[in-house]
Amino acid sequence: MHTKLIVSLVLGGLAVLFIVQNAAVIDIRFLFWTMSMSRALFMFFMLATGLLVGWLLHGYYSYRKEQRKKTAI
């Protein structure tokens, strides 16, 4: 029980340290859009986008694999 609390506090502290060190505002330009946001928030959105795309692709490839097994029988 205490180990989980300590690990959670350390990870939370590292997350706060990361946010404080990356609080600078950056401009993001894509085609004709321009957006300003903190670097930490941008990195979080990129991480979340990558996780979502990976999760969706894994589900798609698992579905295709199951379909191939059904047609091979």
PDB file of N, H, CA, C and O in Angstrom:
ATOM      1  N   MET A   1       0.826  -1.200   0.000  1.00  0.00           N
ATOM      2  CA  MET A   1       0.000   0.000   0.000  1.00  0.00           C
ATOM      3  C   MET A   1       0.859   1.250   0.000  1.00  0.00           C
ATOM      4  O   MET A   1       0.595   2.190  -0.749  1.00  0.00           O
ATOM      5  N   HIS A   2       1.877   1.263   0.828  1.00  0.00           N
ATOM      6  H   HIS A   2       2.092   0.499   1.436  1.00  0.00           H
ATOM      7  CA  HIS A   2       2.733   2.438   0.914  1.00  0.00           C
ATOM      8  C   HIS A   2       3.568   2.612  -0.353  1.00  0.00           C
ATOM      9  O   HIS A   2       3.902   3.734  -0.733  1.00  0.00           O
ATOM     10  N   THR A   3       3.900   1.505  -1.001  1.00  0.00           N
ATOM     11  H   THR A   3       3.628   0.593  -0.692  1.00  0.00           H
ATOM     12  CA  THR A   3       4.694   1.582  -2.221  1.00  0.00           C
ATOM     13  C   THR A   3       3.913   2.301  -3.319  1.00  0.00           C
ATOM     14  O   THR A   3       4.473   3.130  -4.036  1.00  0.00           O
ATOM     15  N   LYS A   4       2.633   1.992  -3.456  1.00  0.00           N
ATOM     16  H   LYS A   4       2.178   1.318  -2.874  1.00  0.00           H
ATOM     17  CA  LYS A   4       1.810   2.653  -4.467  1.00  0.00           C
ATOM     18  C   LYS A   4       1.703   4.146  -4.200  1.00  0.00           C
ATOM     19  O   LYS A   4       1.733   4.951  -5.131  1.00  0.00           O
ATOM     20  N   LEU A   5       1.579   4.514  -2.942  1.00  0.00           N
ATOM     21  H   LEU A   5       1.554   3.861  -2.186  1.00  0.00           H
ATOM     22  CA  LEU A   5       1.492   5.930  -2.574  1.00  0.00           C
ATOM     23  C   LEU A   5       2.784   6.660  -2.912  1.00  0.00           C
ATOM     24  O   LEU A   5       2.757   7.767  -3.451  1.00  0.00           O
ATOM     25  N   ILE A   6       3.903   6.042  -2.597  1.00  0.00           N
ATOM     26  H   ILE A   6       3.924   5.143  -2.159  1.00  0.00           H
ATOM     27  CA  ILE A   6       5.199   6.667  -2.878  1.00  0.00           C
ATOM     28  C   ILE A   6       5.413   6.808  -4.378  1.00  0.00           C
ATOM     29  O   ILE A   6       5.849   7.860  -4.845  1.00  0.00           O
ATOM     30  N   VAL A   7       5.111   5.761  -5.137  1.00  0.00           N
ATOM     31  H   VAL A   7       4.757   4.906  -4.758  1.00  0.00           H
ATOM     32  CA  VAL A   7       5.269   5.815  -6.595  1.00  0.00           C
ATOM     33  C   VAL A   7       4.343   6.875  -7.185  1.00  0.00           C
ATOM     34  O   VAL A   7       4.748   7.618  -8.079  1.00  0.00           O
ATOM     35  N   SER A   8       3.121   6.953  -6.702  1.00  0.00           N
ATOM     36  H   SER A   8       2.792   6.349  -5.976  1.00  0.00           H
ATOM     37  CA  SER A   8       2.173   7.961  -7.189  1.00  0.00           C
ATOM     38  C   SER A   8       2.658   9.372  -6.893  1.00  0.00           C
ATOM     39  O   SER A   8       2.555  10.256  -7.743  1.00  0.00           O
ATOM     40  N   LEU A   9       3.186   9.588  -5.695  1.00  0.00           N
ATOM     41  H   LEU A   9       3.270   8.870  -5.004  1.00  0.00           H
ATOM     42  CA  LEU A   9       3.699  10.911  -5.337  1.00  0.00           C
ATOM     43  C   LEU A   9       4.917  11.284  -6.178  1.00  0.00           C
ATOM     44  O   LEU A   9       5.047  12.435  -6.597  1.00  0.00           O
ATOM     45  N   VAL A  10       5.806  10.332  -6.428  1.00  0.00           N
ATOM     46  H   VAL A  10       5.701   9.398  -6.088  1.00  0.00           H
ATOM     47  CA  VAL A  10       6.986  10.603  -7.257  1.00  0.00           C
ATOM     48  C   VAL A  10       6.563  10.927  -8.688  1.00  0.00           C
ATOM     49  O   VAL A  10       7.056  11.891  -9.275  1.00  0.00           O
ATOM     50  N   LEU A  11       5.655  10.134  -9.254  1.00  0.00           N
ATOM     51  H   LEU A  11       5.254   9.351  -8.777  1.00  0.00           H
ATOM     52  CA  LEU A  11       5.183  10.400 -10.619  1.00  0.00           C
ATOM     53  C   LEU A  11       4.443  11.732 -10.704  1.00  0.00           C
ATOM     54  O   LEU A  11       4.605  12.468 -11.677  1.00  0.00           O
ATOM     55  N   GLY A  12       3.638  12.044  -9.702  1.00  0.00           N
ATOM     56  H   GLY A  12       3.506  11.446  -8.912  1.00  0.00           H
ATOM     57  CA  GLY A  12       2.948  13.327  -9.672  1.00  0.00           C
ATOM     58  C   GLY A  12       3.932  14.487  -9.582  1.00  0.00           C
ATOM     59  O   GLY A  12       3.760  15.509 -10.246  1.00  0.00           O
ATOM     60  N   GLY A  13       4.958  14.325  -8.761  1.00  0.00           N
ATOM     61  H   GLY A  13       5.097  13.495  -8.221  1.00  0.00           H
ATOM     62  CA  GLY A  13       5.991  15.356  -8.659  1.00  0.00           C
ATOM     63  C   GLY A  13       6.740  15.550  -9.964  1.00  0.00           C
ATOM     64  O   GLY A  13       7.031  16.681 -10.355  1.00  0.00           O
ATOM     65  N   LEU A  14       7.052  14.455 -10.637  1.00  0.00           N
ATOM     66  H   LEU A  14       6.816  13.537 -10.320  1.00  0.00           H
ATOM     67  CA  LEU A  14       7.726  14.557 -11.935  1.00  0.00           C
ATOM     68  C   LEU A  14       6.824  15.227 -12.969  1.00  0.00           C
ATOM     69  O   LEU A  14       7.305  16.000 -13.798  1.00  0.00           O
ATOM     70  N   ALA A  15       5.530  14.942 -12.929  1.00  0.00           N
ATOM     71  H   ALA A  15       5.140  14.314 -12.256  1.00  0.00           H
ATOM     72  CA  ALA A  15       4.594  15.573 -13.862  1.00  0.00           C
ATOM     73  C   ALA A  15       4.524  17.077 -13.615  1.00  0.00           C
ATOM     74  O   ALA A  15       4.518  17.859 -14.566  1.00  0.00           O
ATOM     75  N   VAL A  16       4.473  17.489 -12.348  1.00  0.00           N
ATOM     76  H   VAL A  16       4.478  16.853 -11.576  1.00  0.00           H
ATOM     77  CA  VAL A  16       4.454  18.919 -12.022  1.00  0.00           C
ATOM     78  C   VAL A  16       5.749  19.579 -12.459  1.00  0.00           C
ATOM     79  O   VAL A  16       5.727  20.678 -13.015  1.00  0.00           O
ATOM     80  N   LEU A  17       6.888  18.918 -12.213  1.00  0.00           N
ATOM     81  H   LEU A  17       6.905  18.026 -11.762  1.00  0.00           H
ATOM     82  CA  LEU A  17       8.181  19.460 -12.638  1.00  0.00           C
ATOM     83  C   LEU A  17       8.236  19.611 -14.158  1.00  0.00           C
ATOM     84  O   LEU A  17       8.743  20.612 -14.663  1.00  0.00           O
ATOM     85  N   PHE A  18       7.717  18.625 -14.888  1.00  0.00           N
ATOM     86  H   PHE A  18       7.304  17.811 -14.478  1.00  0.00           H
ATOM     87  CA  PHE A  18       7.689  18.690 -16.348  1.00  0.00           C
ATOM     88  C   PHE A  18       6.845  19.869 -16.826  1.00  0.00           C
ATOM     89  O   PHE A  18       7.243  20.589 -17.741  1.00  0.00           O
ATOM     90  N   ILE A  19       5.688  20.063 -16.211  1.00  0.00           N
ATOM     91  H   ILE A  19       5.365  19.477 -15.468  1.00  0.00           H
ATOM     92  CA  ILE A  19       4.798  21.153 -16.613  1.00  0.00           C
ATOM     93  C   ILE A  19       5.443  22.502 -16.331  1.00  0.00           C
ATOM     94  O   ILE A  19       5.362  23.410 -17.158  1.00  0.00           O
ATOM     95  N   VAL A  20       6.078  22.642 -15.183  1.00  0.00           N
ATOM     96  H   VAL A  20       6.144  21.903 -14.512  1.00  0.00           H
ATOM     97  CA  VAL A  20       6.716  23.913 -14.829  1.00  0.00           C
ATOM     98  C   VAL A  20       7.859  24.223 -15.781  1.00  0.00           C
ATOM     99  O   VAL A  20       8.028  25.374 -16.184  1.00  0.00           O
ATOM    100  N   GLN A  21       8.646  23.220 -16.146  1.00  0.00           N
ATOM    101  H   GLN A  21       8.509  22.285 -15.818  1.00  0.00           H
ATOM    102  CA  GLN A  21       9.787  23.445 -17.026  1.00  0.00           C
ATOM    103  C   GLN A  21       9.368  23.686 -18.471  1.00  0.00           C
ATOM    104  O   GLN A  21      10.137  24.263 -19.240  1.00  0.00           O
ATOM    105  N   ASN A  22       8.188  23.266 -18.856  1.00  0.00           N
ATOM    106  H   ASN A  22       7.563  22.797 -18.231  1.00  0.00           H
ATOM    107  CA  ASN A  22       7.734  23.415 -20.238  1.00  0.00           C
ATOM    108  C   ASN A  22       6.511  24.319 -20.334  1.00  0.00           C
ATOM    109  O   ASN A  22       5.610  24.068 -21.134  1.00  0.00           O
ATOM    110  N   ALA A  23       6.480  25.353 -19.531  1.00  0.00           N
ATOM    111  H   ALA A  23       7.212  25.557 -18.881  1.00  0.00           H
ATOM    112  CA  ALA A  23       5.321  26.253 -19.508  1.00  0.00           C
ATOM    113  C   ALA A  23       5.387  27.326 -20.587  1.00  0.00           C
ATOM    114  O   ALA A  23       4.437  28.092 -20.745  1.00  0.00           O
ATOM    115  N   ALA A  24       6.472  27.398 -21.324  1.00  0.00           N
ATOM    116  H   ALA A  24       7.244  26.776 -21.196  1.00  0.00           H
ATOM    117  CA  ALA A  24       6.615  28.424 -22.360  1.00  0.00           C
ATOM    118  C   ALA A  24       5.531  28.258 -23.422  1.00  0.00           C
ATOM    119  O   ALA A  24       5.179  27.140 -23.800  1.00  0.00           O
ATOM    120  N   VAL A  25       5.019  29.368 -23.887  1.00  0.00           N
ATOM    121  H   VAL A  25       5.305  30.276 -23.580  1.00  0.00           H
ATOM    122  CA  VAL A  25       3.986  29.351 -24.921  1.00  0.00           C
ATOM    123  C   VAL A  25       4.652  29.267 -26.289  1.00  0.00           C
ATOM    124  O   VAL A  25       5.589  30.009 -26.584  1.00  0.00           O
ATOM    125  N   ILE A  26       4.160  28.359 -27.111  1.00  0.00           N
ATOM    126  H   ILE A  26       3.400  27.756 -26.871  1.00  0.00           H
ATOM    127  CA  ILE A  26       4.696  28.202 -28.466  1.00  0.00           C
ATOM    128  C   ILE A  26       3.578  28.427 -29.469  1.00  0.00           C
ATOM    129  O   ILE A  26       2.401  28.248 -29.154  1.00  0.00           O
ATOM    130  N   ASP A  27       3.954  28.819 -30.676  1.00  0.00           N
ATOM    131  H   ASP A  27       4.910  28.964 -30.931  1.00  0.00           H
ATOM    132  CA  ASP A  27       3.001  28.976 -31.777  1.00  0.00           C
ATOM    133  C   ASP A  27       3.054  27.730 -32.643  1.00  0.00           C
ATOM    134  O   ASP A  27       4.129  27.266 -33.022  1.00  0.00           O
ATOM    135  N   ILE A  28       1.896  27.202 -32.947  1.00  0.00           N
ATOM    136  H   ILE A  28       1.022  27.579 -32.639  1.00  0.00           H
ATOM    137  CA  ILE A  28       1.788  26.022 -33.793  1.00  0.00           C
ATOM    138  C   ILE A  28       1.082  26.449 -35.068  1.00  0.00           C
ATOM    139  O   ILE A  28      -0.012  27.011 -35.026  1.00  0.00           O
ATOM    140  N   ARG A  29       1.712  26.181 -36.194  1.00  0.00           N
ATOM    141  H   ARG A  29       2.601  25.724 -36.228  1.00  0.00           H
ATOM    142  CA  ARG A  29       1.134  26.539 -37.490  1.00  0.00           C
ATOM    143  C   ARG A  29       0.933  25.283 -38.311  1.00  0.00           C
ATOM    144  O   ARG A  29       1.836  24.458 -38.446  1.00  0.00           O
ATOM    145  N   PHE A  30      -0.272  25.148 -38.860  1.00  0.00           N
ATOM    146  H   PHE A  30      -1.006  25.819 -38.750  1.00  0.00           H
ATOM    147  CA  PHE A  30      -0.584  24.046 -39.753  1.00  0.00           C
ATOM    148  C   PHE A  30      -1.479  24.582 -40.854  1.00  0.00           C
ATOM    149  O   PHE A  30      -2.587  25.053 -40.598  1.00  0.00           O
ATOM    150  N   LEU A  31      -0.991  24.508 -42.073  1.00  0.00           N
ATOM    151  H   LEU A  31      -0.090  24.126 -42.281  1.00  0.00           H
ATOM    152  CA  LEU A  31      -1.665  25.063 -43.237  1.00  0.00           C
ATOM    153  C   LEU A  31      -2.010  26.531 -42.981  1.00  0.00           C
ATOM    154  O   LEU A  31      -1.108  27.368 -42.938  1.00  0.00           O
ATOM    155  N   PHE A  32      -3.275  26.858 -42.811  1.00  0.00           N
ATOM    156  H   PHE A  32      -4.008  26.177 -42.845  1.00  0.00           H
ATOM    157  CA  PHE A  32      -3.629  28.258 -42.578  1.00  0.00           C
ATOM    158  C   PHE A  32      -4.093  28.509 -41.146  1.00  0.00           C
ATOM    159  O   PHE A  32      -4.585  29.596 -40.842  1.00  0.00           O
ATOM    160  N   TRP A  33      -3.945  27.518 -40.259  1.00  0.00           N
ATOM    161  H   TRP A  33      -3.545  26.635 -40.506  1.00  0.00           H
ATOM    162  CA  TRP A  33      -4.293  27.698 -38.854  1.00  0.00           C
ATOM    163  C   TRP A  33      -3.053  28.062 -38.052  1.00  0.00           C
ATOM    164  O   TRP A  33      -1.957  27.574 -38.328  1.00  0.00           O
ATOM    165  N   THR A  34      -3.233  28.914 -37.065  1.00  0.00           N
ATOM    166  H   THR A  34      -4.123  29.311 -36.840  1.00  0.00           H
ATOM    167  CA  THR A  34      -2.180  29.233 -36.110  1.00  0.00           C
ATOM    168  C   THR A  34      -2.779  29.166 -34.711  1.00  0.00           C
ATOM    169  O   THR A  34      -3.863  29.693 -34.461  1.00  0.00           O
ATOM    170  N   MET A  35      -2.064  28.513 -33.808  1.00  0.00           N
ATOM    171  H   MET A  35      -1.183  28.085 -34.012  1.00  0.00           H
ATOM    172  CA  MET A  35      -2.551  28.333 -32.446  1.00  0.00           C
ATOM    173  C   MET A  35      -1.401  28.540 -31.478  1.00  0.00           C
ATOM    174  O   MET A  35      -0.271  28.143 -31.763  1.00  0.00           O
ATOM    175  N   SER A  36      -1.674  29.151 -30.346  1.00  0.00           N
ATOM    176  H   SER A  36      -2.592  29.473 -30.114  1.00  0.00           H
ATOM    177  CA  SER A  36      -0.681  29.320 -29.290  1.00  0.00           C
ATOM    178  C   SER A  36      -1.099  28.493 -28.084  1.00  0.00           C
ATOM    179  O   SER A  36      -2.247  28.560 -27.644  1.00  0.00           O
ATOM    180  N   MET A  37      -0.162  27.711 -27.552  1.00  0.00           N
ATOM    181  H   MET A  37       0.770  27.656 -27.910  1.00  0.00           H
ATOM    182  CA  MET A  37      -0.429  26.920 -26.344  1.00  0.00           C
ATOM    183  C   MET A  37       0.893  26.601 -25.664  1.00  0.00           C
ATOM    184  O   MET A  37       1.961  26.769 -26.252  1.00  0.00           O
ATOM    185  N   SER A  38       0.814  26.145 -24.435  1.00  0.00           N
ATOM    186  H   SER A  38      -0.054  26.008 -23.957  1.00  0.00           H
ATOM    187  CA  SER A  38       2.042  25.809 -23.715  1.00  0.00           C
ATOM    188  C   SER A  38       2.663  24.554 -24.330  1.00  0.00           C
ATOM    189  O   SER A  38       1.965  23.701 -24.878  1.00  0.00           O
ATOM    190  N   ARG A  39       3.953  24.465 -24.227  1.00  0.00           N
ATOM    191  H   ARG A  39       4.520  25.158 -23.782  1.00  0.00           H
ATOM    192  CA  ARG A  39       4.677  23.335 -24.795  1.00  0.00           C
ATOM    193  C   ARG A  39       4.244  22.030 -24.120  1.00  0.00           C
ATOM    194  O   ARG A  39       4.095  21.011 -24.793  1.00  0.00           O
ATOM    195  N   ALA A  40       4.043  22.050 -22.803  1.00  0.00           N
ATOM    196  H   ALA A  40       4.165  22.878 -22.256  1.00  0.00           H
ATOM    197  CA  ALA A  40       3.634  20.840 -22.083  1.00  0.00           C
ATOM    198  C   ALA A  40       2.267  20.363 -22.557  1.00  0.00           C
ATOM    199  O   ALA A  40       2.061  19.164 -22.742  1.00  0.00           O
ATOM    200  N   LEU A  41       1.333  21.285 -22.756  1.00  0.00           N
ATOM    201  H   LEU A  41       1.501  22.260 -22.606  1.00  0.00           H
ATOM    202  CA  LEU A  41       0.004  20.910 -23.230  1.00  0.00           C
ATOM    203  C   LEU A  41       0.076  20.331 -24.644  1.00  0.00           C
ATOM    204  O   LEU A  41      -0.617  19.363 -24.958  1.00  0.00           O
ATOM    205  N   PHE A  42       0.905  20.920 -25.485  1.00  0.00           N
ATOM    206  H   PHE A  42       1.467  21.707 -25.229  1.00  0.00           H
ATOM    207  CA  PHE A  42       1.085  20.412 -26.844  1.00  0.00           C
ATOM    208  C   PHE A  42       1.655  18.993 -26.816  1.00  0.00           C
ATOM    209  O   PHE A  42       1.197  18.123 -27.556  1.00  0.00           O
ATOM    210  N   MET A  43       2.648  18.764 -25.967  1.00  0.00           N
ATOM    211  H   MET A  43       3.020  19.471 -25.366  1.00  0.00           H
ATOM    212  CA  MET A  43       3.243  17.430 -25.874  1.00  0.00           C
ATOM    213  C   MET A  43       2.228  16.417 -25.343  1.00  0.00           C
ATOM    214  O   MET A  43       2.212  15.266 -25.781  1.00  0.00           O
ATOM    215  N   PHE A  44       1.376  16.844 -24.398  1.00  0.00           N
ATOM    216  H   PHE A  44       1.389  17.779 -24.043  1.00  0.00           H
ATOM    217  CA  PHE A  44       0.328  15.961 -23.900  1.00  0.00           C
ATOM    218  C   PHE A  44      -0.651  15.597 -25.016  1.00  0.00           C
ATOM    219  O   PHE A  44      -1.035  14.435 -25.142  1.00  0.00           O
ATOM    220  N   PHE A  45      -1.057  16.573 -25.826  1.00  0.00           N
ATOM    221  H   PHE A  45      -0.744  17.518 -25.724  1.00  0.00           H
ATOM    222  CA  PHE A  45      -1.974  16.293 -26.930  1.00  0.00           C
ATOM    223  C   PHE A  45      -1.341  15.351 -27.955  1.00  0.00           C
ATOM    224  O   PHE A  45      -2.021  14.480 -28.496  1.00  0.00           O
ATOM    225  N   MET A  46      -0.054  15.518 -28.223  1.00  0.00           N
ATOM    226  H   MET A  46       0.499  16.226 -27.783  1.00  0.00           H
ATOM    227  CA  MET A  46       0.616  14.624 -29.165  1.00  0.00           C
ATOM    228  C   MET A  46       0.696  13.204 -28.604  1.00  0.00           C
ATOM    229  O   MET A  46       0.508  12.237 -29.341  1.00  0.00           O
ATOM    230  N   LEU A  47       0.972  13.073 -27.306  1.00  0.00           N
ATOM    231  H   LEU A  47       1.124  13.859 -26.707  1.00  0.00           H
ATOM    232  CA  LEU A  47       1.000  11.759 -26.667  1.00  0.00           C
ATOM    233  C   LEU A  47      -0.376  11.112 -26.725  1.00  0.00           C
ATOM    234  O   LEU A  47      -0.498   9.938 -27.075  1.00  0.00           O
ATOM    235  N   ALA A  48      -1.415  11.872 -26.384  1.00  0.00           N
ATOM    236  H   ALA A  48      -1.316  12.826 -26.099  1.00  0.00           H
ATOM    237  CA  ALA A  48      -2.778  11.343 -26.398  1.00  0.00           C
ATOM    238  C   ALA A  48      -3.191  10.936 -27.816  1.00  0.00           C
ATOM    239  O   ALA A  48      -3.842   9.908 -28.002  1.00  0.00           O
ATOM    240  N   THR A  49      -2.817  11.735 -28.806  1.00  0.00           N
ATOM    241  H   THR A  49      -2.288  12.570 -28.654  1.00  0.00           H
ATOM    242  CA  THR A  49      -3.133  11.409 -30.198  1.00  0.00           C
ATOM    243  C   THR A  49      -2.439  10.124 -30.620  1.00  0.00           C
ATOM    244  O   THR A  49      -3.050   9.274 -31.267  1.00  0.00           O
ATOM    245  N   GLY A  50      -1.175   9.973 -30.263  1.00  0.00           N
ATOM    246  H   GLY A  50      -0.678  10.663 -29.737  1.00  0.00           H
ATOM    247  CA  GLY A  50      -0.437   8.755 -30.593  1.00  0.00           C
ATOM    248  C   GLY A  50      -1.025   7.526 -29.928  1.00  0.00           C
ATOM    249  O   GLY A  50      -1.135   6.469 -30.550  1.00  0.00           O
ATOM    250  N   LEU A  51      -1.406   7.661 -28.662  1.00  0.00           N
ATOM    251  H   LEU A  51      -1.317   8.519 -28.157  1.00  0.00           H
ATOM    252  CA  LEU A  51      -2.030   6.535 -27.967  1.00  0.00           C
ATOM    253  C   LEU A  51      -3.359   6.162 -28.612  1.00  0.00           C
ATOM    254  O   LEU A  51      -3.655   4.979 -28.779  1.00  0.00           O
ATOM    255  N   LEU A  52      -4.157   7.154 -28.972  1.00  0.00           N
ATOM    256  H   LEU A  52      -3.917   8.115 -28.836  1.00  0.00           H
ATOM    257  CA  LEU A  52      -5.447   6.891 -29.598  1.00  0.00           C
ATOM    258  C   LEU A  52      -5.281   6.211 -30.956  1.00  0.00           C
ATOM    259  O   LEU A  52      -5.984   5.247 -31.258  1.00  0.00           O
ATOM    260  N   VAL A  53      -4.363   6.706 -31.768  1.00  0.00           N
ATOM    261  H   VAL A  53      -3.792   7.490 -31.523  1.00  0.00           H
ATOM    262  CA  VAL A  53      -4.130   6.103 -33.085  1.00  0.00           C
ATOM    263  C   VAL A  53      -3.621   4.670 -32.924  1.00  0.00           C
ATOM    264  O   VAL A  53      -4.067   3.777 -33.644  1.00  0.00           O
ATOM    265  N   GLY A  54      -2.705   4.439 -32.000  1.00  0.00           N
ATOM    266  H   GLY A  54      -2.343   5.165 -31.414  1.00  0.00           H
ATOM    267  CA  GLY A  54      -2.199   3.086 -31.760  1.00  0.00           C
ATOM    268  C   GLY A  54      -3.283   2.146 -31.293  1.00  0.00           C
ATOM    269  O   GLY A  54      -3.346   0.999 -31.736  1.00  0.00           O
ATOM    270  N   TRP A  55      -4.150   2.623 -30.389  1.00  0.00           N
ATOM    271  H   TRP A  55      -4.099   3.555 -30.030  1.00  0.00           H
ATOM    272  CA  TRP A  55      -5.242   1.803 -29.885  1.00  0.00           C
ATOM    273  C   TRP A  55      -6.209   1.447 -31.002  1.00  0.00           C
ATOM    274  O   TRP A  55      -6.648   0.303 -31.110  1.00  0.00           O
ATOM    275  N   LEU A  56      -6.543   2.438 -31.841  1.00  0.00           N
ATOM    276  H   LEU A  56      -6.186   3.368 -31.753  1.00  0.00           H
ATOM    277  CA  LEU A  56      -7.465   2.185 -32.957  1.00  0.00           C
ATOM    278  C   LEU A  56      -6.857   1.228 -33.981  1.00  0.00           C
ATOM    279  O   LEU A  56      -7.544   0.331 -34.470  1.00  0.00           O
ATOM    280  N   LEU A  57      -5.580   1.408 -34.309  1.00  0.00           N
ATOM    281  H   LEU A  57      -5.022   2.136 -33.911  1.00  0.00           H
ATOM    282  CA  LEU A  57      -4.936   0.505 -35.260  1.00  0.00           C
ATOM    283  C   LEU A  57      -4.837  -0.914 -34.712  1.00  0.00           C
ATOM    284  O   LEU A  57      -5.025  -1.880 -35.451  1.00  0.00           O
ATOM    285  N   HIS A  58      -4.545  -1.044 -33.436  1.00  0.00           N
ATOM    286  H   HIS A  58      -4.392  -0.259 -32.835  1.00  0.00           H
ATOM    287  CA  HIS A  58      -4.493  -2.375 -32.827  1.00  0.00           C
ATOM    288  C   HIS A  58      -5.857  -3.057 -32.920  1.00  0.00           C
ATOM    289  O   HIS A  58      -5.939  -4.241 -33.248  1.00  0.00           O
ATOM    290  N   GLY A  59      -6.907  -2.324 -32.637  1.00  0.00           N
ATOM    291  H   GLY A  59      -6.840  -1.363 -32.371  1.00  0.00           H
ATOM    292  CA  GLY A  59      -8.251  -2.889 -32.748  1.00  0.00           C
ATOM    293  C   GLY A  59      -8.587  -3.285 -34.172  1.00  0.00           C
ATOM    294  O   GLY A  59      -9.196  -4.329 -34.403  1.00  0.00           O
ATOM    295  N   TYR A  60      -8.195  -2.463 -35.119  1.00  0.00           N
ATOM    296  H   TYR A  60      -7.700  -1.614 -34.931  1.00  0.00           H
ATOM    297  CA  TYR A  60      -8.458  -2.754 -36.531  1.00  0.00           C
ATOM    298  C   TYR A  60      -7.714  -4.011 -36.981  1.00  0.00           C
ATOM    299  O   TYR A  60      -8.288  -4.877 -37.641  1.00  0.00           O
ATOM    300  N   TYR A  61      -6.425  -4.105 -36.619  1.00  0.00           N
ATOM    301  H   TYR A  61      -5.958  -3.402 -36.083  1.00  0.00           H
ATOM    302  CA  TYR A  61      -5.646  -5.267 -37.030  1.00  0.00           C
ATOM    303  C   TYR A  61      -6.103  -6.533 -36.320  1.00  0.00           C
ATOM    304  O   TYR A  61      -6.043  -7.617 -36.900  1.00  0.00           O
ATOM    305  N   SER A  62      -6.558  -6.418 -35.073  1.00  0.00           N
ATOM    306  H   SER A  62      -6.607  -5.537 -34.601  1.00  0.00           H
ATOM    307  CA  SER A  62      -7.111  -7.582 -34.370  1.00  0.00           C
ATOM    308  C   SER A  62      -8.396  -8.043 -35.039  1.00  0.00           C
ATOM    309  O   SER A  62      -8.626  -9.244 -35.181  1.00  0.00           O
ATOM    310  N   TYR A  63      -9.230  -7.104 -35.450  1.00  0.00           N
ATOM    311  H   TYR A  63      -9.044  -6.129 -35.335  1.00  0.00           H
ATOM    312  CA  TYR A  63     -10.474  -7.430 -36.151  1.00  0.00           C
ATOM    313  C   TYR A  63     -10.172  -8.138 -37.474  1.00  0.00           C
ATOM    314  O   TYR A  63     -10.800  -9.141 -37.811  1.00  0.00           O
ATOM    315  N   ARG A  64      -9.203  -7.600 -38.215  1.00  0.00           N
ATOM    316  H   ARG A  64      -8.693  -6.785 -37.941  1.00  0.00           H
ATOM    317  CA  ARG A  64      -8.840  -8.220 -39.499  1.00  0.00           C
ATOM    318  C   ARG A  64      -8.295  -9.630 -39.305  1.00  0.00           C
ATOM    319  O   ARG A  64      -8.580 -10.530 -40.095  1.00  0.00           O
ATOM    320  N   LYS A  65      -7.511  -9.812 -38.249  1.00  0.00           N
ATOM    321  H   LYS A  65      -7.279  -9.081 -37.607  1.00  0.00           H
ATOM    322  CA  LYS A  65      -6.947 -11.130 -37.967  1.00  0.00           C
ATOM    323  C   LYS A  65      -8.061 -12.132 -37.646  1.00  0.00           C
ATOM    324  O   LYS A  65      -8.015 -13.276 -38.098  1.00  0.00           O
ATOM    325  N   GLU A  66      -9.054 -11.708 -36.872  1.00  0.00           N
ATOM    326  H   GLU A  66      -9.091 -10.779 -36.505  1.00  0.00           H
ATOM    327  CA  GLU A  66     -10.186 -12.569 -36.547  1.00  0.00           C
ATOM    328  C   GLU A  66     -10.992 -12.902 -37.804  1.00  0.00           C
ATOM    329  O   GLU A  66     -11.453 -14.032 -37.962  1.00  0.00           O
ATOM    330  N   GLN A  67     -11.162 -11.936 -38.687  1.00  0.00           N
ATOM    331  H   GLN A  67     -10.788 -11.017 -38.559  1.00  0.00           H
ATOM    332  CA  GLN A  67     -11.903 -12.177 -39.929  1.00  0.00           C
ATOM    333  C   GLN A  67     -11.180 -13.188 -40.803  1.00  0.00           C
ATOM    334  O   GLN A  67     -11.817 -14.035 -41.429  1.00  0.00           O
ATOM    335  N   ARG A  68      -9.863 -13.109 -40.851  1.00  0.00           N
ATOM    336  H   ARG A  68      -9.345 -12.421 -40.342  1.00  0.00           H
ATOM    337  CA  ARG A  68      -9.082 -14.069 -41.651  1.00  0.00           C
ATOM    338  C   ARG A  68      -9.200 -15.466 -41.085  1.00  0.00           C
ATOM    339  O   ARG A  68      -9.276 -16.442 -41.831  1.00  0.00           O
ATOM    340  N   LYS A  69      -9.214 -15.564 -39.742  1.00  0.00           N
ATOM    341  H   LYS A  69      -9.152 -14.771 -39.136  1.00  0.00           H
ATOM    342  CA  LYS A  69      -9.372 -16.896 -39.125  1.00  0.00           C
ATOM    343  C   LYS A  69     -10.720 -17.496 -39.463  1.00  0.00           C
ATOM    344  O   LYS A  69     -10.813 -18.696 -39.722  1.00  0.00           O
ATOM    345  N   LYS A  70     -11.780 -16.676 -39.467  1.00  0.00           N
ATOM    346  H   LYS A  70     -11.704 -15.702 -39.257  1.00  0.00           H
ATOM    347  CA  LYS A  70     -13.124 -17.167 -39.762  1.00  0.00           C
ATOM    348  C   LYS A  70     -13.246 -17.616 -41.212  1.00  0.00           C
ATOM    349  O   LYS A  70     -13.909 -18.615 -41.494  1.00  0.00           O
ATOM    350  N   THR A  71     -12.619 -16.895 -42.133  1.00  0.00           N
ATOM    351  H   THR A  71     -12.081 -16.084 -41.904  1.00  0.00           H
ATOM    352  CA  THR A  71     -12.721 -17.271 -43.544  1.00  0.00           C
ATOM    353  C   THR A  71     -11.820 -18.443 -43.876  1.00  0.00           C
ATOM    354  O   THR A  71     -12.063 -19.121 -44.874  1.00  0.00           O
ATOM    355  N   ALA A  72     -10.779 -18.717 -43.075  1.00  0.00           N
ATOM    356  H   ALA A  72     -10.582 -18.166 -42.264  1.00  0.00           H
ATOM    357  CA  ALA A  72      -9.879 -19.824 -43.339  1.00  0.00           C
ATOM    358  C   ALA A  72     -10.470 -21.151 -42.881  1.00  0.00           C
ATOM    359  O   ALA A  72     -10.008 -22.210 -43.304  1.00  0.00           O
ATOM    360  N   ILE A  73     -11.469 -21.107 -42.036  1.00  0.00           N
ATOM    361  H   ILE A  73     -11.845 -20.246 -41.693  1.00  0.00           H
ATOM    362  CA  ILE A  73     -12.056 -22.345 -41.509  1.00  0.00           C
ATOM    363  C   ILE A  73     -12.957 -23.007 -42.490  1.00  0.00           C
ATOM    364  O   ILE A  73     -13.526 -24.058 -42.195  1.00  0.00           O
TER     365      ILE A  73
END
